[in-house]
């Protein structure tokens, strides 16, 4: 005598249960799929991240000179000087804009404004340059750039 298979003993209740189970399984799979699951909104950068970005931007300027009190410095030296001024500024610097004003605009001793001279010969005020870079950092599409 042959044993009955699993489908031969199905009752009316188990037949009605299967579509509900299949629907629940499909719904779970859809919700757990990354494309359909709700992704958390990206957190905006902190002010410290913005400041770090500005310092890194200066540090990696190739072929440019940072002019401070009439002397030219490379990007790494300029970035080191900004970090030093940031440490001395302490709690006065709360935002990236504060950093630009207190640490990257000009000499607190002579009052002379800092500038950046590029390899092609053009110069720009350091504060203007940094505000431009900060604007690029804040844009949703960082692929766009501003001429230094």
N, C-alpha and C positions, 0 to 999 in steps of 0.2 A: 504494500500500500504506500502511496506517495504522500509525503507530508505537504500540507498547504503552505504556499509562499506567503510573504508578508502582506502582499496586496489582497490576498484572498480573504483575510480576516478583517479588513477595514470596515469599520462601522460608519454610520452616518455622521457621528460626532467627529471622528478623526478625519474624515474627508472634508468637512467644513473647517476644521482647524488648520489644515495645510495651507490654504491660500492666505490666511491671516498670518501664519508663521513666515511664509515667503515674503509677504508685504513688510512685515516687521524687519526681516533680515535685510531686504533691499533698502529700506529707509535708514537703517543703521549704517549700512555700507556707504550710502550717499552722504550722510552727515559726517562720517569719519574720513571721507575723502578730502584731502587738503583744498582742492578747488572749490568745494562746496561749504566747507567748514568756515565759520567766521574767524578771520584772522585778527589778532589784536592790532590796533593802530600803532604805527611806529612811534617810539617816544622821541620827542624833539631833543636835539643836542643840548647838553648843559652849557652854561657859560664857560666853564673850565675847558670843555671840549672845543669850544669856539676859540678860546685864547690859545690853546695848544695848536690848533689848526693855523692860526695866524703866525705863531712863532715858527712852526714847521715850514710855512710858506716862505718866510724870510730866510730860514736856514738853507733851503734848497734852491734859492735863486742862483742860477748859474750864469756867469758872464755879467753879473750886475755888481755894483758897488753901493754899499750903504754909506751915505755921507753924514757924518756926525761931527759937529764942531770943526768943519773944514777938512777933516781927514776921511779917507776912504777905507772901508772895512768890507771883508767878504761876508756872505750871508751867515756863515757859521758864527763869526765874531759878533755880528749884529744881533743874532738870536741869543747868544750868550749874554750880551749886554741887556737885552730886553728881559731875559729871565732874572737877571740881577735886579733890575729896576722893579720888576714884579714882586720879588721878595721884599724889597725895601718899602714898596707901596702898601703891602699888607692888606688890611681889611678895607682900605679905600677902593680897591679894585673888586667890584662885585659883578661886573658885566664885561663883555668883550669891548663894548664902547668905552668903558672906564679904562680898560687896558690900553686902548689906542690913545686916549687922552693923557693918561698918567705915565705910560711906559714907552710909547712909540712915536710920539709927536715931536718932541724936541728936548733939548738939554735943559734940565732944571737949574744948571749952574749958569750957563751963558745966555739961555733963552733962544738960542739958535734952533730953527726947525730942522728936523731930519729930512733927508731926501734919498731917493734911490736913482742911481744913474745906470742905465742899461747899456749893453754892448753896442747897440746901434747909435748911442750918443744921447738919446732923449732922457730927460729926468722927470721925476714926478715926486710930489710931496709924499712923504712916507705915510702920513695919516690918510691921504686920499687913496693911495694904493691899498692900504689895509682895509679901508672901508669898502672899496671895490671888491676885494677878495672875500670879505665877510658877506657881502651881498651874494656873491657866487656860491658861497658855502650854504647860504640859507635857501637858495633856489631848489625846487624839487627835482630839476634835471641838472645834475652837476656836470654833464657833458658839455654844457655851454661855458665859454670862458670869456674873460675880459682881458683886453690887451694890458700887459703890465705897464 
